[in-house]
């Protein structure tokens, strides 16, 4: 699996957009980018994933650069409940086996 | 049930005792995963089941750790002769099939404290 690099922490003002970057410069053509988050005292929760096109769902948007070497998770209107650790994971879809969670980005949403 | 259920939610034990942690996956989910998370750290993969078989046990840290799954349902993680470094949150996750990462659901974990 391709390695990912994320900033260890970020702050965001409540109501503003939170933009969380992820570098995955060694990504292969068949590897997807997955985002999960882990709110304190809970297990991780799936947010969104994509291959090369930008994706949007009710939780977030995922912007993947044309060369696929980096991506950005966007929470359009961050709330205090979005405070969590956000994990960017690169994985071949339907590959079986486990997901490897790296250090992630600790997002603190402040009032 | 509606989600992945883990029990107990908290377990305090003495060093040297054996413990069993239970995971009830979402009904119909054939893939089941165990992770460990030490305080302030990331998730550490332990073992993965497809059905009742464990194709990947590579994450089990020592032979004190074992896991089984029966009836393609409940899984039990057993830690023998617990040590203080075993203190962590043990998380279980399930998905409909292996590799269904967008449908991977985690339980709330078992907080294990070894005194």
Interface residues (C-beta under 8 A of the other chain):
Chain A: X32 X34 X41 X42 X43 X44 X45 X46 X49 X89 X91 X93 X94 X95 X96 X97 X98 X99 X100 X101 X102 X103 X104
Chain B: X4 X31 X33 X35 X42 X43 X45 X48 X50 X55 X56 X59 X91 X93 X97 X98 X99 X100 X101 X102 X103 X104 X105 X106 X107 X108 X109
